[in-house]
Amino acid sequence: MTKILIVEDDISLNNGIVLSLKQENYEFRQCFTVREAENHLSEAAFDLILLDVNLPDGSGFDLCKKIRQHSSVPIVFLTANDMEIDEVTGLELGGDDYVTKPFSLMVLRARVSVLLRRGKKENKDEKINLGNFYFDFSSMRFYKNDMKIELSKTEQKLLKTLVVNRGNVMERSTLIDKVWTDDANFVDENALSVTIKRLRNKLEDNPVKPQYIQTVYGIGYIWMVDKNE
């Protein structure tokens, strides 16, 4: 089931959104305050969030900021704030779309469908099982033999690039471009070596003789594919 959280204090609009989006494979959680939304988010994972900006007990912008600390779930802002600066703020905080009131429920339905389709494609690379490893990049949870592993944001980016491209040699320059996106031109190559070492220390049984993250001398690194996977 596709789970959608609706955070909208206008009861009629909240119910109208449910009726408009209702499909057999959609499950809705309706709430009307920030506190209710936080309770739902602590109890379940959602595939999409429709989030009002002006709520009785706080701001949807602030809630979005909190959500983005641990999740990449698609967020659509629903708001009467139609100033350009408000839209820019919402998108910069991590919103995926910004819909101003009043809006067509048919248009909202179309936008939701687009985001959910995009999310399904992206999720293929978000949750990865590899032998003793389970990597959930969307919720930033990583396990080896059911033991949780703490990774920095840079380590997560590097790990994701390696495992998504597992079995393929990744050149050092390519890894630097993908991991240090904004600062690739200013990153010392030693930063990559250091991050690789940290990952090996956290993931490998014997970091000195790595089984998974192997060096291809003169080229870069590769996440080795187990024949049984």
HELIX and SHEET records of a PDB file:
HELIX    1   1 ILE A   11  LEU A   21  1                                  11    
HELIX    2   2 VAL A   34  GLU A   43  1                                  10    
HELIX    3   3 GLY A   60  ILE A   67  1                                   8    
HELIX    4   4 GLU A   84  GLU A   92  1                                   9    
HELIX    5   5 LEU A  105  ASN A  123  1                                  19    
HELIX    6   6 LYS A  153  VAL A  164  1                                  12    
HELIX    7   7 ARG A  172  VAL A  179  1                                   8    
HELIX    8   8 ALA A  184  PHE A  186  5                                   3    
HELIX    9   9 GLU A  189  LEU A  203  1                                  15    
SHEET    1   A 5 TYR A  26  CYS A  31  0                                        
SHEET    2   A 5 THR A   2  VAL A   7  1                                        
SHEET    3   A 5 LEU A  48  ASP A  52  1                                        
SHEET    4   A 5 ILE A  75  THR A  79  1                                        
SHEET    5   A 5 ASP A  97  THR A 100  1                                        
SHEET    1   B 2 ASN A  54  LEU A  55  0                                        
SHEET    2   B 2 GLY A  58  SER A  59 -1                                        
SHEET    1   C 4 LYS A 127  LEU A 130  0                                        
SHEET    2   C 4 PHE A 133  ASP A 136 -1                                        
SHEET    3   C 4 ARG A 141  LYS A 144 -1                                        
SHEET    4   C 4 MET A 147  ILE A 149 -1                                        
SHEET    1   D 3 MET A 170  GLU A 171  0                                        
SHEET    2   D 3 GLY A 220  TRP A 223 -1                                        
SHEET    3   D 3 ILE A 213  VAL A 216 -1                                        
END                                                                             
